[in-house]
Amino acid sequence: MGEWSGFFPSSGGDRKYKTAHIAAITDALFHSGVCQSDDLTLAPAGAMTAALSEGRALVNGYHYQNDSPLTLTFGYADGTLARIDAVMLRRDVNSRDIHAVVVPGTPAINPTAPACTRNADAYDLCLYHVRIPAGATAITASMIIDRRADADLCGYVYCKFAGIGTSVMQAAVDEMLASVSSELNQLNAGTAVMTKAQYDPDGSGVDVTAHIFKCTKSGKVYALTGHGSFGRFKVPAAWASGDTWTVNGKSVPAYSGADAVDGDTIVAGRWVLFSYDGTQINFSGGGGLSLGKLAQATALPGQVLAGIPYYAGSKALKKGTMPDRGQYQYGGVGAGTDYIAINALPEGYYHADGADWAPEARAKMTEFGTAGKAELMAGYTMTSKEGLRIGGTLVLSGNADAGDVLSGKSFYTTDPKTKKYGSLALSGSATAADVLAGKTFYNTDAKSKQGGQMADNGDWGTTLAPGGAIAVPPGKHSGNGVVRARGVVFNDFSGIIRSAAQSFAPGKTDIGADKYILGITNADMHHYPGDGTSDPGEMWAIWLENSHTIGVSTNNSTHPYITYNYVQL
């Protein structure tokens, strides 16, 4: 591009200027950015919108102005991942204007902000980054990150040319006047005096100038030959540990500043200056730090990033061992007297790598509580598993009294800070034999459950003979059992008597312990009157021996006919 100038009046249309010319001049004078620090501020405006306030800006020399609040709409949040949107001020070459746009980011576990578009078609100034958390339903102030002051993304308008201060100009003038005055004074004293005063004020003669010395290296000895107390030479070979020096055949020590000369000073092919007083060589400079300054560096390998070389304490090159932890690290959650901290983070170097929300120290979800609002007392707050503070809604509504709770135990009713104590004492006296088998009970120990041993006899019953008795078994009875006496049965015993009489067998017959003769109910006895002799057919005796024995006695085979009845019990 050739020369260009403007703006001049046109003569017959020979001077035509484009808007690009004006923008180029403005851009050359001023840095692109927002005009004032309070221009174009962004604030939430309800739901997923934000309002851009009034203000002005310059973009590549082109002017932008917003004279009323401008509503910007953000897309719906992702259900599981966060993203970072950008609010850009875009100069669009094709539409020939500058306008504010929302550039959406990409949802991700570690989201990054969209980059500015800066090419032949468009040029962006990034005013704000807006972090949209997963599931968000409204833009809040905490989501908005101001990028207007970032010179790489936006910046503020300022003049690209820095002025020269009057103090700098005054110092330059004073220096010039002093120099002119000194030269005039020397001219007044004569040329010879002026030259001597300028170049050899102490009369040192040849030692005033730097003489070229010859330097050779043989083995580990640098040999200098020449004359004068101030010289220079070209280093023939690099310095190595243990090298020594001679000047005109005399062995002398060599120094660079406060340290013995080393490889920082003696480098092959370099020209070096030195002074020589007959006893030692002192080199000017050396390109490295002195041991005195290195002694002030106290870094340890664990304090320098792993693999990075450094010097500290001495001229020995060291390498750092501090691990590079990157952007993110996890740790446990610890509680102090008045704070909660993420601790157990490993020592090392943490860096952003261009991420807007890094480096970050994180605690895993499992480090936080799992209780919800309903499990936390009303009036208290806690940190949820999302790391957010929540307020409890749980209200105690116990109605127990001391007499409802065992003695020695404590409880709460409606006040979580007031502990109460029970007074209830168990005083049961039952034993296992007093409680039905298969059932359990407590007596005096609330923690000792006991089992019953009492038998369940159900509908137990029996039948008794008259005058008989039986022991009732211990245990539970249903109330439906019956104890009965045996019934009365009438039986004819006449056959027994007849049998005894017909057999002519005197004697007695046992009719059984359960049979009782109540009386003779029928008698049909045939006999012959006795005449004092025992004739056949005569019955001479019939008797009842006791309550259950009948006797008969005969002396011949005549049959008696006697009927007896008895009662079977």
Residue, then its C-alpha position, 0 to 999 in steps of 0.5 A: m500500500g502506498e502513501w495515504s493522507g486525508f481528509f482534503p477538499s475534493s476538486g471535481g471528485d478527485r478526493k473520495y473517502k470511505t468509512a473505512h478510512i475514518a475507522a482506520i484512523t480511529d483504530a490507530l488512535f484508540h484501543s477497541g473496548v468498552c468506553q466506560s467501566d459502567d457502560l454495558t453492564l449485564a444483570p438478570a431480567g427474569a427466567m433465562t434472560a438478562a438485560l444489557s444496560e446503556g453504554r458505548a464501545l469501539v470495535n476496530g474503530y467503529h462506534y457502538q451505542n446502546d441507549s436503552p436496556l437490551t434484553l438478551t435470551f439464553g437457551y434452556a439449561d442441559g438436564t445433566l451438564a453445565r455450559i458457559d455461554a458468552v455475551m459478545l459485541r460483534r462487528d459484522v462486516n456483511s450486515r454492516d453493523i455492531h450488535a450484541v449476541v449470545v453465543p452458547g457454549t457446549p454442555a460438558i463435565n468441565p465446560t469451556a467458554p466459546a472463543c471470540t470470532r475474529n476474522a475478515d467477516a466478524y470481530d467479537l469483543c467478549l463482554y461477559h461469560v455466563r455459566i449455566p448450571a445443569g437444570a437451571t431455570a433462571i439467570t442469577a447474578s452469581m452466574i455472570i462473569d464480567r470480562r470487560a476488563d480483560a484486554d485480550l477479550c475486551g478491555y476499555v477504550y484508551c489512547k494507544f500513544a503514551g505522552i512524554g512527561t515534562s520531567v523527562m524532557q527537563a532532565a534531557v535539557d539539563e544533561m545537555l546543558a551540563s555537557v556543553s558547559s563541561e566541554l566549553n570549560q575544557l576548551n578554555a584550558g587548551t586542547a592538550v589539557m582537555t584531552k588528558a583530563q578526558y582520557d587520562p586524568d590520573g596520569s596512568g599512561v599506557d595502563v589507561t587503555a585495554h590491551i589485547f592479550k594472547c590466550t592459549k589453553s594447554g591441558k587445564v591451563y589458560a596462558l595469557t601473554g601481554h602487558g598492561s593492567f587492563g586487557r582483553f582476549k578471545v577465549p580459545a576453549a570452554w572452561a572446565s572444572g579445575d582449570t587454572w591461569t597464568v599471566n606471562g608464565k606466572s600462576v595467578p587466581a582468577y575471579s569474576g565478581a565475588d566468585a572464582v571464575d567459571g563457565d559463566t564467564i569463560v565461554a569458547g569464542r567470547w571476548v572478555l575484559f579483565s584487570y590484572d594487578g600482578t597478583q590476580i585476574n578479575f574478569s568483568g561480568g560473567g553472564g551468570l549470578s554470583l554465589g552471593k545472589l544464589a545464596q538468597a534463593t532457597a527453593l527446594p526441589g519439592q517447591v519447583l515443578a517436576g523436571i524444571p531446571y533451576y538454581a538455588g544456593s549454589k551454581a549446581l543446576k537442580k531439577g524440581t520434583m513438585p508434581d503437576r496436579g493439573q486443573y482438578q483435585y479431590g479431597g475430603v471435607g473437614a470441619g473446624t470450629d467455624y468453617i468447613a474445609i476441603n482437606a487432604l489435597p496432595e501437595g503439588y502445582y495446580h494450574a488452569d490450562g485455559a479453563d475459566w473455572a480452574p484450578e478447582a479443589r473438589a470434595k466428592m459427593t460422598e463427603f457430604g450429607t445425604a439428609g434432606k430437609a425433612e430429616l433436618m430440624a426446622g431452624y437448622t441448616m446443613t450441607s447437602k450432597e450437592g455441597l449446598r446449604i439447605g434448611g430443615t423442616l422437621v418438627l419434633s412432636g413427641n408427647a411422651d412423659a417421664g412415666d412413659v419411658l424406662s427409668g435410666k433412659s433419655f428422650y426428646t419431645t418437642d424441643p431438640k435441645t431439652k433432654k428428658y429422662g424416663s421414670l418408668a420402672l418394670s415391676g412384674s413378678a410373674t415366673a415362667a410357670d405363671v405364663l402360658a407356654g409359647k407366650t413371652f413376657y417381661n417382669t423387671d428387666a426391659k431387655s430380658k424377654q422370657g418364655g412361659q411354661m404353663a401347660d394349656n389343658g384345653d377342655w380337660g375332663t374325666t369320669l369318677a366312680p361314686g366316692g372316687a377322686i382325681a387330681v386336676p392337672p396344673g395349667k390353663h383350662s378352657g372352662n369347657g371340661v366336665v367331671r362326671a360321676r358314673g351312672v347307676v345300673f341295675n342287674d339281676f344276680s339270681g343266676i349266681i344264686r341258682s348256680a350255687a344252690q344247684s351244684f350243692a356247693p355250699g359257700k359264698t360268691d363275691i359279686g365284685a367291689d363295685k356292686y352293692i346289695l341294696g336289698i332283696t327285691n324278690a324272693d321265691m324260696h322253696h324248701y322243706p320244713g326241717d325236722g332237725t335232720s339234713d334231708p335232701g332238698e332242705m336249705w339250712a342257711i342263706w346269709l349276707e356276709n357283707s355289703h357285696t357277698i351272698g352265701v348259700s348252703t344246702n345238703n342235697s340236690t334240691h333246687p332252691y328258687i330265690t331271686y336277688n337283685y343288686v345295684q351296679l355302681 
